[in-house]
Amino acid sequence: MNGINLSKVEETVQAIQKDPQLKLRKWYASAKWLDGVKNEVRIREFVPFITDEPEPLGGTDKGSNPVENLIAAALSCFIITFEVLATQARITLKQVEAEIEADLNVAVFLGLEEGNGGIINPKIKLNAVTSGSEEEVRQIAETALGKSPVLTSLKASVQLV
């Protein structure tokens, strides 16, 4: 349903129930400095990608910066969590789109002041066309905020708007 292999998900659930040690999984990425603040990032067998910074932060803007990658990962993880939860609830997904924005105090990064150097005020805007009611979609989205591994790894509380 919705292109999600629920039988595989259920196999994983059953395997973890039989052997709780299976619940922990290591993830790995590597990065290699290229020049300036430009790095090549590798994840599994996927095509490597470049991270960089915009020119005002000393980069050449040849790739997304780590903050952009973080919020993109957070958004992607939220959407995946939403999609899996909706599918488990037997809700047909017709269209799912979302946007994320967050603030960052660049002065902390640059050493100009002390404070929270992480993202602050993250907001996700979800647009989902589904077979579920507006209330069902909202409840699943709220649940996804609390179950998304990447979102729950962030210190900042994410607001769904």
Z-matrix of the N, CA and C atoms (Angstrom, degrees):
N
C 1 1.457
C 2 1.523 1 108.89
N 3 1.308 2 117.44 1 135.97
C 4 1.462 3 124.38 2 -179.94
C 5 1.527 4 112.51 3 58.31
N 6 1.329 5 117.46 4 20.85
C 7 1.455 6 121.07 5 -179.64
C 8 1.525 7 113.75 6 76.82
N 9 1.330 8 117.54 7 9.26
C 10 1.463 9 122.23 8 179.90
C 11 1.524 10 108.27 9 -101.97
N 12 1.314 11 116.06 10 129.21
C 13 1.454 12 121.43 11 -179.42
C 14 1.536 13 109.14 12 -80.54
N 15 1.345 14 115.68 13 82.84
C 16 1.465 15 120.50 14 -177.49
C 17 1.524 16 112.72 15 -64.17
N 18 1.322 17 117.19 16 -29.11
C 19 1.470 18 118.19 17 179.51
C 20 1.531 19 109.70 18 -67.12
N 21 1.316 20 117.81 19 -35.53
C 22 1.462 21 121.48 20 176.78
C 23 1.529 22 110.33 21 -67.94
N 24 1.333 23 116.35 22 -40.55
C 25 1.463 24 120.61 23 176.69
C 26 1.525 25 109.15 24 -61.68
N 27 1.309 26 117.72 25 -44.63
C 28 1.465 27 121.89 26 -179.98
C 29 1.529 28 111.01 27 -64.41
N 30 1.344 29 117.63 28 -38.28
C 31 1.472 30 120.74 29 175.27
C 32 1.523 31 110.15 30 -59.08
N 33 1.335 32 116.09 31 -42.40
C 34 1.469 33 120.77 32 179.25
C 35 1.518 34 110.48 33 -64.13
N 36 1.330 35 117.15 34 -43.55
C 37 1.466 36 121.47 35 178.23
C 38 1.526 37 109.93 36 -59.18
N 39 1.319 38 116.83 37 -47.33
C 40 1.469 39 120.50 38 -178.95
C 41 1.522 40 111.56 39 -64.63
N 42 1.325 41 117.40 40 -39.04
C 43 1.464 42 121.02 41 179.30
C 44 1.530 43 110.55 42 -63.76
N 45 1.333 44 117.12 43 -41.62
C 46 1.467 45 120.96 44 179.21
C 47 1.525 46 110.33 45 -68.09
N 48 1.332 47 117.47 46 -36.96
C 49 1.463 48 120.60 47 177.73
C 50 1.532 49 110.61 48 -63.89
N 51 1.342 50 117.35 49 -37.01
C 52 1.461 51 121.76 50 178.04
C 53 1.527 52 111.52 51 -73.05
N 54 1.331 53 116.59 52 -40.79
C 55 1.461 54 122.12 53 -176.51
C 56 1.522 55 109.18 54 -134.34
N 57 1.329 56 117.75 55 90.88
C 58 1.467 57 121.69 56 -176.14
C 59 1.529 58 114.55 57 -57.69
N 60 1.334 59 118.21 58 -19.60
C 61 1.462 60 119.50 59 177.58
C 62 1.524 61 112.04 60 -65.27
N 63 1.322 62 116.82 61 -19.57
C 64 1.463 63 120.63 62 179.65
C 65 1.530 64 112.85 63 -72.52
N 66 1.352 65 117.04 64 -10.29
C 67 1.463 66 119.68 65 -176.96
C 68 1.520 67 112.60 66 -68.56
N 69 1.316 68 117.89 67 -24.59
C 70 1.459 69 120.88 68 179.47
C 71 1.525 70 110.20 69 -92.97
N 72 1.318 71 115.16 70 132.73
C 73 1.464 72 120.47 71 179.75
C 74 1.511 73 108.30 72 -135.92
N 75 1.298 74 116.56 73 132.83
C 76 1.458 75 120.61 74 177.25
C 77 1.519 76 109.69 75 -83.62
N 78 1.324 77 114.78 76 139.66
C 79 1.455 78 122.33 77 174.06
C 80 1.522 79 106.45 78 -118.28
N 81 1.306 80 117.66 79 151.24
C 82 1.452 81 120.62 80 -173.56
C 83 1.521 82 110.26 81 -144.55
N 84 1.300 83 114.36 82 140.97
C 85 1.466 84 121.96 83 171.82
C 86 1.516 85 107.03 84 -143.16
N 87 1.317 86 116.83 85 155.47
C 88 1.458 87 120.48 86 175.60
C 89 1.517 88 108.65 87 -132.81
N 90 1.321 89 115.33 88 155.35
C 91 1.463 90 120.76 89 178.21
C 92 1.517 91 108.79 90 -137.44
N 93 1.319 92 115.10 91 144.83
C 94 1.469 93 121.92 92 179.44
C 95 1.518 94 107.83 93 -127.79
N 96 1.318 95 116.30 94 126.07
C 97 1.451 96 121.99 95 178.20
C 98 1.525 97 109.56 96 -65.73
N 99 1.316 98 117.01 97 132.97
C 100 1.462 99 121.96 98 178.02
C 101 1.525 100 111.09 99 -105.20
N 102 1.350 101 114.73 100 -51.65
C 103 1.468 102 119.40 101 -177.86
C 104 1.520 103 107.81 102 -177.31
N 105 1.323 104 117.70 103 147.91
C 106 1.454 105 120.03 104 178.52
C 107 1.510 106 110.50 105 56.42
N 108 1.328 107 117.28 106 -122.09
C 109 1.466 108 121.59 107 174.31
C 110 1.534 109 110.69 108 -111.85
N 111 1.313 110 115.32 109 23.45
C 112 1.470 111 121.72 110 -179.79
C 113 1.526 112 109.26 111 -94.65
N 114 1.336 113 115.51 112 130.25
C 115 1.465 114 122.21 113 -179.22
C 116 1.517 115 110.20 114 -133.50
N 117 1.332 116 114.96 115 151.70
C 118 1.462 117 120.96 116 173.48
C 119 1.519 118 107.66 117 -102.43
N 120 1.329 119 116.02 118 124.73
C 121 1.459 120 121.73 119 -177.62
C 122 1.526 121 108.69 120 -108.06
N 123 1.326 122 114.81 121 136.55
C 124 1.471 123 121.16 122 177.82
C 125 1.523 124 109.66 123 -123.28
N 126 1.325 125 114.69 124 135.41
C 127 1.460 126 122.21 125 175.67
C 128 1.527 127 107.56 126 -133.66
N 129 1.310 128 115.54 127 120.42
C 130 1.469 129 122.55 128 -177.29
C 131 1.526 130 110.22 129 45.04
N 132 1.335 131 117.33 130 -137.69
C 133 1.465 132 120.83 131 -176.32
C 134 1.528 133 112.78 132 -94.42
N 135 1.333 134 116.86 133 11.47
C 136 1.454 135 120.61 134 -177.54
C 137 1.522 136 111.41 135 -75.03
N 138 1.308 137 115.42 136 161.77
C 139 1.457 138 121.37 137 178.79
C 140 1.524 139 109.32 138 -61.11
N 141 1.330 140 118.24 139 130.10
C 142 1.471 141 120.08 140 178.17
C 143 1.528 142 110.66 141 -61.34
N 144 1.322 143 115.62 142 153.90
C 145 1.455 144 118.85 143 176.76
C 146 1.527 145 109.53 144 -132.51
N 147 1.322 146 115.03 145 158.26
C 148 1.460 147 122.59 146 -176.63
C 149 1.521 148 109.75 147 -97.79
N 150 1.327 149 114.85 148 134.76
C 151 1.456 150 119.81 149 167.66
C 152 1.522 151 107.17 150 -111.17
N 153 1.303 152 116.09 151 146.06
C 154 1.461 153 122.19 152 -177.95
C 155 1.524 154 106.21 153 -153.06
N 156 1.275 155 117.17 154 -177.36
C 157 1.457 156 122.99 155 174.94
C 158 1.519 157 108.27 156 -123.42
N 159 1.337 158 117.25 157 154.97
C 160 1.462 159 119.56 158 173.48
C 161 1.536 160 109.27 159 -63.24
N 162 1.300 161 115.69 160 159.20
C 163 1.464 162 120.79 161 -178.38
C 164 1.523 163 113.72 162 -53.30
N 165 1.356 164 120.51 163 -41.72
C 166 1.472 165 119.06 164 -179.92
C 167 1.535 166 113.99 165 -61.32
N 168 1.330 167 117.18 166 -17.02
C 169 1.465 168 120.84 167 179.00
C 170 1.524 169 111.53 168 -107.43
N 171 1.340 170 116.42 169 19.70
C 172 1.456 171 121.33 170 173.70
C 173 1.510 172 115.87 171 92.51
N 174 1.306 173 117.72 172 3.92
C 175 1.460 174 120.18 173 -177.46
C 176 1.507 175 113.32 174 -100.18
N 177 1.323 176 114.22 175 -170.61
C 178 1.467 177 121.59 176 178.38
C 179 1.527 178 111.44 177 -114.67
N 180 1.330 179 116.75 178 1.21
C 181 1.463 180 123.03 179 178.47
C 182 1.532 181 112.47 180 57.53
N 183 1.328 182 115.43 181 40.54
C 184 1.473 183 120.95 182 179.32
C 185 1.526 184 112.50 183 -94.28
N 186 1.317 185 116.34 184 1.37
C 187 1.460 186 121.18 185 177.90
C 188 1.510 187 108.96 186 -165.52
N 189 1.305 188 115.53 187 168.07
C 190 1.465 189 119.96 188 177.65
C 191 1.524 190 108.71 189 -66.27
N 192 1.338 191 115.22 190 153.17
C 193 1.464 192 117.21 191 179.66
C 194 1.529 193 109.72 192 -90.97
N 195 1.331 194 117.92 193 166.58
C 196 1.464 195 120.07 194 -177.18
C 197 1.530 196 114.12 195 -59.03
N 198 1.331 197 118.16 196 -32.89
C 199 1.467 198 119.46 197 178.09
C 200 1.529 199 109.71 198 -66.26
N 201 1.328 200 116.72 199 -42.56
C 202 1.470 201 119.87 200 176.93
C 203 1.523 202 110.43 201 -62.63
N 204 1.336 203 116.93 202 -40.28
C 205 1.465 204 120.25 203 178.38
C 206 1.524 205 111.04 204 -65.86
N 207 1.341 206 116.57 205 -37.94
C 208 1.462 207 120.37 206 178.45
C 209 1.525 208 111.52 207 -63.49
N 210 1.336 209 116.40 208 -48.80
C 211 1.464 210 116.96 209 -178.23
C 212 1.527 211 111.00 210 -70.75
N 213 1.346 212 117.24 211 -30.51
C 214 1.467 213 119.44 212 174.84
C 215 1.531 214 110.32 213 -65.98
N 216 1.325 215 116.75 214 -41.40
C 217 1.466 216 120.57 215 177.15
C 218 1.528 217 110.61 216 -64.22
N 219 1.330 218 116.16 217 -41.62
C 220 1.464 219 119.81 218 178.62
C 221 1.522 220 110.69 219 -62.06
N 222 1.316 221 116.42 220 -44.12
C 223 1.463 222 120.45 221 -179.90
C 224 1.522 223 111.13 222 -65.96
N 225 1.314 224 116.51 223 -45.35
C 226 1.459 225 120.46 224 179.55
C 227 1.525 226 111.34 225 -61.28
N 228 1.328 227 116.10 226 -41.82
C 229 1.462 228 120.00 227 179.33
C 230 1.532 229 110.98 228 -66.03
N 231 1.322 230 116.12 229 -40.48
C 232 1.466 231 119.93 230 176.90
C 233 1.533 232 110.23 231 -60.13
N 234 1.325 233 117.20 232 -46.99
C 235 1.476 234 120.68 233 -178.21
C 236 1.531 235 110.31 234 -63.18
N 237 1.339 236 116.45 235 -43.66
C 238 1.470 237 119.55 236 179.18
C 239 1.528 238 110.00 237 -60.83
N 240 1.325 239 116.08 238 -45.02
C 241 1.465 240 119.81 239 179.17
C 242 1.524 241 110.62 240 -61.23
N 243 1.328 242 116.47 241 -44.51
C 244 1.466 243 121.47 242 177.20
C 245 1.529 244 110.42 243 -58.75
N 246 1.336 245 116.63 244 -46.20
C 247 1.465 246 120.76 245 -177.03
C 248 1.527 247 111.81 246 -63.69
N 249 1.329 248 116.44 247 -42.26
C 250 1.469 249 120.05 248 179.46
C 251 1.533 250 110.28 249 -66.47
N 252 1.338 251 116.71 250 -46.08
C 253 1.472 252 119.63 251 179.82
C 254 1.531 253 111.31 252 -62.44
N 255 1.320 254 117.19 253 -41.92
C 256 1.470 255 120.42 254 178.86
C 257 1.528 256 110.22 255 -63.96
N 258 1.309 257 116.83 256 -41.37
C 259 1.464 258 120.52 257 179.76
C 260 1.522 259 110.65 258 -66.06
N 261 1.329 260 117.03 259 -40.91
C 262 1.469 261 119.89 260 176.72
C 263 1.524 262 111.08 261 -62.33
N 264 1.332 263 116.78 262 -28.64
C 265 1.473 264 121.55 263 177.76
C 266 1.529 265 111.35 264 -86.19
N 267 1.337 266 116.07 265 6.72
C 268 1.477 267 122.37 266 178.57
C 269 1.526 268 112.68 267 63.69
N 270 1.315 269 116.62 268 33.77
C 271 1.466 270 122.09 269 175.99
C 272 1.519 271 108.08 270 -97.30
N 273 1.321 272 115.99 271 127.54
C 274 1.455 273 121.14 272 177.93
C 275 1.528 274 109.28 273 -78.92
N 276 1.329 275 115.22 274 130.59
C 277 1.460 276 121.04 275 177.47
C 278 1.523 277 108.65 276 -96.73
N 279 1.309 278 116.61 277 127.09
C 280 1.462 279 121.27 278 177.45
C 281 1.521 280 110.42 279 -103.48
N 282 1.332 281 116.27 280 -36.49
C 283 1.460 282 121.95 281 178.16
C 284 1.524 283 108.02 282 -158.08
N 285 1.324 284 115.65 283 133.20
C 286 1.466 285 120.46 284 175.75
C 287 1.526 286 107.31 285 -135.23
N 288 1.308 287 115.62 286 120.32
C 289 1.458 288 121.89 287 176.16
C 290 1.517 289 107.49 288 -136.12
N 291 1.312 290 115.73 289 149.38
C 292 1.460 291 119.46 290 178.50
C 293 1.524 292 109.23 291 -150.78
N 294 1.308 293 114.63 292 157.32
C 295 1.457 294 122.27 293 176.14
C 296 1.521 295 107.25 294 -131.81
N 297 1.317 296 115.71 295 150.88
C 298 1.465 297 120.59 296 175.52
C 299 1.513 298 108.64 297 -131.64
N 300 1.311 299 115.08 298 143.95
C 301 1.459 300 120.46 299 170.94
C 302 1.520 301 107.07 300 -138.89
N 303 1.309 302 115.78 301 150.49
C 304 1.455 303 121.39 302 178.62
C 305 1.520 304 108.30 303 -154.33
N 306 1.312 305 115.35 304 154.46
C 307 1.459 306 121.28 305 177.08
C 308 1.523 307 109.20 306 -97.23
N 309 1.321 308 114.63 307 157.21
C 310 1.452 309 121.92 308 175.47
C 311 1.521 310 107.58 309 -144.12
N 312 1.310 311 116.92 310 128.97
C 313 1.457 312 121.20 311 178.08
C 314 1.529 313 107.86 312 -82.52
N 315 1.317 314 116.42 313 96.46
C 316 1.461 315 122.33 314 -176.76
C 317 1.528 316 110.77 315 -64.93
N 318 1.330 317 117.81 316 -25.78
C 319 1.467 318 121.05 317 179.26
C 320 1.528 319 110.75 318 -61.53
N 321 1.327 320 117.99 319 -33.98
C 322 1.464 321 121.03 320 177.38
C 323 1.527 322 108.91 321 -68.16
N 324 1.318 323 117.87 322 -45.88
C 325 1.466 324 123.28 323 178.62
C 326 1.533 325 110.60 324 -57.62
N 327 1.312 326 116.60 325 -40.39
C 328 1.472 327 121.73 326 -177.57
C 329 1.527 328 113.29 327 -82.83
N 330 1.327 329 117.34 328 -1.18
C 331 1.450 330 120.68 329 178.07
C 332 1.519 331 114.67 330 79.60
N 333 1.325 332 117.35 331 15.27
C 334 1.463 333 121.46 332 -178.46
C 335 1.521 334 112.73 333 -83.11
N 336 1.312 335 116.28 334 -22.23
C 337 1.463 336 120.05 335 177.99
C 338 1.519 337 109.65 336 -155.41
N 339 1.323 338 114.34 337 161.42
C 340 1.456 339 121.61 338 176.24
C 341 1.524 340 108.01 339 -90.03
N 342 1.304 341 116.49 340 159.12
C 343 1.454 342 119.91 341 176.86
C 344 1.508 343 111.48 342 145.45
N 345 1.317 344 114.93 343 -164.33
C 346 1.455 345 122.26 344 179.90
C 347 1.524 346 108.90 345 -74.08
N 348 1.322 347 116.26 346 112.63
C 349 1.458 348 120.72 347 179.42
C 350 1.518 349 113.35 348 -91.44
N 351 1.317 350 116.22 349 0.38
C 352 1.463 351 120.15 350 -179.98
C 353 1.512 352 111.35 351 -90.87
N 354 1.330 353 115.06 352 -178.72
C 355 1.461 354 118.80 353 177.95
C 356 1.519 355 108.79 354 -69.01
N 357 1.317 356 115.76 355 145.98
C 358 1.463 357 121.59 356 178.15
C 359 1.524 358 108.94 357 -132.69
N 360 1.300 359 115.51 358 154.22
C 361 1.470 360 122.99 359 178.29
C 362 1.530 361 113.77 360 56.25
N 363 1.347 362 118.89 361 43.31
C 364 1.467 363 117.89 362 177.86
C 365 1.535 364 110.94 363 -68.29
N 366 1.323 365 114.75 364 138.98
C 367 1.468 366 121.11 365 179.15
C 368 1.522 367 108.69 366 -134.75
N 369 1.311 368 115.45 367 133.25
C 370 1.464 369 121.75 368 176.35
C 371 1.516 370 108.34 369 -112.58
N 372 1.312 371 115.48 370 131.50
C 373 1.461 372 121.75 371 174.07
C 374 1.530 373 106.85 372 -110.20
N 375 1.318 374 116.15 373 118.41
C 376 1.464 375 122.49 374 -177.39
C 377 1.517 376 109.64 375 -106.85
N 378 1.316 377 115.85 376 133.47
C 379 1.461 378 122.36 377 173.45
C 380 1.524 379 106.37 378 -124.96
N 381 1.314 380 117.00 379 106.97
C 382 1.455 381 121.16 380 -177.02
C 383 1.520 382 110.00 381 -127.40
N 384 1.314 383 114.83 382 126.62
C 385 1.462 384 121.34 383 173.64
C 386 1.525 385 105.24 384 -105.35
N 387 1.332 386 116.03 385 116.52
C 388 1.462 387 120.96 386 -173.22
C 389 1.522 388 110.26 387 -141.28
N 390 1.319 389 114.27 388 176.07
C 391 1.472 390 119.48 389 173.76
C 392 1.521 391 111.46 390 -83.48
N 393 1.324 392 117.28 391 -7.39
C 394 1.459 393 121.40 392 -179.09
C 395 1.514 394 112.02 393 -84.16
N 396 1.317 395 115.48 394 163.68
C 397 1.458 396 120.56 395 176.73
C 398 1.534 397 108.98 396 -73.35
N 399 1.319 398 115.81 397 164.32
C 400 1.457 399 121.15 398 177.77
C 401 1.534 400 110.08 399 -58.90
N 402 1.330 401 116.84 400 -40.09
C 403 1.461 402 121.38 401 179.37
C 404 1.526 403 111.33 402 -65.91
N 405 1.341 404 117.75 403 -42.74
C 406 1.469 405 120.47 404 177.77
C 407 1.527 406 111.11 405 -60.94
N 408 1.333 407 115.53 406 -44.14
C 409 1.466 408 120.59 407 179.83
C 410 1.528 409 110.03 408 -62.37
N 411 1.319 410 116.87 409 -43.87
C 412 1.469 411 121.26 410 179.73
C 413 1.531 412 110.62 411 -62.52
N 414 1.326 413 117.28 412 -44.00
C 415 1.468 414 120.60 413 179.54
C 416 1.528 415 111.42 414 -63.32
N 417 1.324 416 116.59 415 -42.31
C 418 1.469 417 120.34 416 178.95
C 419 1.529 418 109.90 417 -66.02
N 420 1.326 419 117.29 418 -40.37
C 421 1.469 420 120.67 419 178.21
C 422 1.526 421 110.74 420 -63.30
N 423 1.317 422 117.41 421 -42.42
C 424 1.470 423 121.17 422 178.50
C 425 1.529 424 110.32 423 -64.13
N 426 1.323 425 117.04 424 -40.63
C 427 1.461 426 121.11 425 177.06
C 428 1.527 427 110.20 426 -64.30
N 429 1.331 428 116.81 427 -40.87
C 430 1.469 429 121.34 428 179.10
C 431 1.527 430 111.37 429 -61.41
N 432 1.332 431 117.25 430 -35.53
C 433 1.471 432 119.89 431 176.84
C 434 1.524 433 110.78 432 -58.34
N 435 1.317 434 116.77 433 -38.41
C 436 1.462 435 120.98 434 -177.43
C 437 1.518 436 114.74 435 -86.71
N 438 1.331 437 117.84 436 -14.66
C 439 1.460 438 120.71 437 -177.17
C 440 1.525 439 113.37 438 -108.84
N 441 1.324 440 118.28 439 -14.05
C 442 1.461 441 121.35 440 -179.61
C 443 1.526 442 109.45 441 -64.72
N 444 1.341 443 118.62 442 119.01
C 445 1.462 444 120.32 443 -178.01
C 446 1.530 445 114.18 444 -57.26
N 447 1.314 446 117.70 445 -39.60
C 448 1.461 447 119.17 446 -178.79
C 449 1.522 448 110.38 447 -71.43
N 450 1.329 449 117.71 448 -44.40
C 451 1.465 450 119.59 449 179.29
C 452 1.519 451 111.81 450 -61.98
N 453 1.321 452 117.18 451 -41.00
C 454 1.461 453 118.95 452 -178.52
C 455 1.533 454 111.02 453 -73.36
N 456 1.319 455 118.18 454 -12.15
C 457 1.463 456 121.65 455 175.43
C 458 1.537 457 111.46 456 -82.93
N 459 1.310 458 117.33 457 -15.79
C 460 1.453 459 120.85 458 179.53
C 461 1.522 460 110.29 459 -80.95
N 462 1.323 461 116.61 460 148.70
C 463 1.461 462 120.69 461 176.45
C 464 1.525 463 110.93 462 -75.75
N 465 1.320 464 116.80 463 -31.93
C 466 1.456 465 121.35 464 -174.71
C 467 1.521 466 110.85 465 -77.15
N 468 1.296 467 116.62 466 142.50
C 469 1.449 468 122.73 467 173.85
C 470 1.526 469 107.89 468 -79.29
N 471 1.314 470 116.90 469 128.22
C 472 1.452 471 121.33 470 -176.72
C 473 1.519 472 109.73 471 -94.86
N 474 1.307 473 115.81 472 132.21
C 475 1.469 474 122.20 473 -179.57
C 476 1.526 475 108.91 474 -99.62
N 477 1.320 476 116.47 475 131.22
C 478 1.459 477 122.12 476 174.54
C 479 1.519 478 107.17 477 -91.86
N 480 1.342 479 117.00 478 122.59
C 481 1.460 480 120.82 479 -178.33
C 482 1.516 481 111.12 480 -116.62
